[in-house]
Amino acid sequence: MTPNPLAAALAGGAFALIARDGATVEVLTGDVVDVDLLADIPLHAPDGTPQHVLALVPFRQVVERGYECHDDGAPLRCLVVGERVTVPLADVLATLPSEPVPLADAGFDIPDEEYADIVRRVIADEIGRGEGANFVIRRDFTAAVDVDAVTAGLTWFRALLEHERGAYWTFLVCTPGHVAVGASPEAHVSADHGAAGDGVSTVTMNPISGTFRHPAGGATVETLTEFLGSTKETEELFMVVDEELKMMSAVCTDGGRITGPHLKEMSRLTHTEYMLRGTSTMDPRDILRETMFAPTVTGSPMQNACTVITRHERTPRGYYSGVAALFTPREGGVHDLDAPILIRTAYLVDGRLRVPVGATLVRHSDPYGEVSETHGKAAGVLGAIGAVDRDPVAVPVDVSAADEDEPTSAPRRLADDPRVAELLAARNERLAEFWLNPQDAAGPRPLAGFSALVVDAEDRFTTMLAHQLRHLGLDVRIAHWADADDADLAAADLVLCGPGPGDPRDEDSPRMARMRAIVAARIAAGAPLLAVCLSHQILADRLGIELAPLAAPHQGLQKTIDLFGQPASIGFYNTFTARVAPGTGRVGAAEVAADPASGDVYAMRGPRYASVQGHLESILSRDGLVTLERLVRHALA
């Protein structure tokens, strides 16, 4: 009689169960190794043999990138796979327990009113002061569980297999003292080497944002249409796409191309998503490091988001918003990577269940709406694992096409409705073709022969700017503001001072002081300079132009402006602005492009320098690339 591999796995030791195709479950067994750094993940045995590895990467791993966090010491836990078998779904379900697991002492660790107050503070003190465009702040639903942890995990995994649909991964990972079970909708990053064997992988990222909780009776085209028309939901998605394009531009030679948007339809929730794809020769562990972590569960810009999370979340995140990373050996000694985000996941440690959930806070956020969103997300997880009563999962129906004499319960995807498809497609009409279309590597390079040094002021929009400059033909390097060497700055044909968070008037910030010094040195030397967003404000201040906070932040805002006589559709991410008297066209030697009513300065150009408030590299800048070339040509002239 053939032994049951699942029963053998459950007999003892560490194991993982992963469902990815809807028909089978992968059973992984092996030894657990905890390591300190992503580079230490043991992809090869001591004798050089490639190994399968499943790694649970905690949020605290952001310290590898120099970012802040509440450090709880959660280990970077690796299951070095000794055996990997695939079992039919039906056989797995026949083996798993089904008796409900009761919960006690259940509730959120932060009460609703306190969480609403946190939301208000983040909007006022962080977004309202220019610290970033959006931030994800979590709280935890907790409960006591008086059932063996592995039995509880297996029961919940069975419930997810039976009742959840649309997940990217449904999984259970059992290691000593720790159980994680969930159904993640989001593939954070993957790297697939294909069959070429040339060491080049196709890297894919899958930004998902916007949460539509299905109403009682099920989702309809009408209720979904209202969701798709929401300004907040649309802005959330565009902002996370921008943030993940920053990461793609850092790991992919071709920067990344956008496809979508699509609907991600699950049992109780629907999301909107894009797919980003590019090519890379990087080690998959390095790809993972450069993409820590998804803006959908942290915020943007990433470095400051981690700081804001540390200020406003009361406890460490553990594995929430980290990834489960599966490394699979391929020919040639390389490994493929498949890494979903650790969300929609329940953790069981020492008899205590924890379900972390977060809400994305933007300038339009309603505090009680975000409270409701965390309730909805927690209920979705708890209902899916059978820990609480499930809401009935109704099949989407098209009520507009219904006949009162005919039933309307036939299964179908809402995304197939032409009205929904039209609304989704219309979103791309606002976006830059540069990121939507294939980028011709052999196309014209009008600025070839020039070098550029891009100074990163702690917003990785600089990676997208660098990619666009390379597309124009420049030889480009990026330097962090604290590492930008004066000799390297002087040697560059063009210095691009980049965007960053914070108040440009801050006299106590070392970052602001260094950016002021770099701008001043280039102006004094008459050396070509392009200043973007924060650095545009710093340049304006040096030219004697007033800086002031906006009445409402422009975070993910698209505007068509007059840029020195030409209209340009540009995306803005700013809380502060340079401001002149309406009608002012020149300040000293600088020509000024400003709003005719408010006097807010959109761009400046003078002898060997130019600046722009908007983000020409953003997906929201339809005229970004042509405007970038115009301003660079002016600075170099």
Buried (B, 14 or more C-beta within 10 A) or exposed (E): EEEBBBEBBBEEBBBBBBBBEEEBBBBBBBEBBEBEEBEEBBBEEEEEEBBBBBBBBBBBBBBBEEBBBBEEEBBBBBBBBEEBBEBEBEBBBEBBBEEEBEBEEBEBBBEBEBBBEBBBBBBEEBBBBBBBBBBBBBBBBBBEBEBBBBBBBBBBBBBBBEBBBBBBBBBBBBBEEBBBBBBBBBBBBBBBBEEEEEEBBBBBBBBBBBBBBBEEEBBBBEBBBEBBEEEBBBBBBBBBBBBBBBBBBBBBBBBBBBEBBBBBBBBBBBBBBBBBBBBBEBBBBBBBBBBBBBBBBBBBBBBBBBBBBBBBBEBBBBBBBBBBBBBBBBEEEBBBBBBBBBBBBBBBEEBEBBBBBBBBBBBBBEBEEBBBBBBBBBBBBBBBBBBBEBBEBBEBBBEEEEEEEEEBEEEEEBBEBEBBBEBBEEBBEBBBEBBEEEBEEEEEEEBEEBBBBBBBBBBBBBBBBBBBBBBBBBBBEBBBBEEBEEEBBEEBBBBBBBBBBBBBBEEEBEBBEBBBBBBEBBBEEEBBBBBBBBBBBBBBBEBEBEBBBBEEBBBBBBBEBBBBEEEBBBBBBBBBBBBBEEEEEEBEEBBBBBBEEBBBBBBBBBEBBBBBBBBBBBBBBBBBBBBBBBBBEBBBE
